[in-house]
Amino acid sequence: MKNMSEEEFTSIKRWLINISAPLLPAGKKEELERIIEESKPWEVEKMISNFAKDINKLYLIK
């Protein structure tokens, strides 16, 4: 993520919002968008890593 252009980074943030928002309770999408939009590249990278870990946990449970 360190070498991404601003446009690429914006696309990654939009992707993260789009895959995460449907999983949230009603009314939390705006809060998620604000947090992600204000995040730095290293923070978004950590969010993606944590999301992947959560997906892996869910997959292993089934």
PyMOL commands that set and color helices and strands:
alter all, ss='L'
color gray80, all
select helices_A, chain A and resi 6-23+29-37+41-61
alter helices_A, ss='H'
color red, helices_A
deselect
rebuild
show_as cartoon
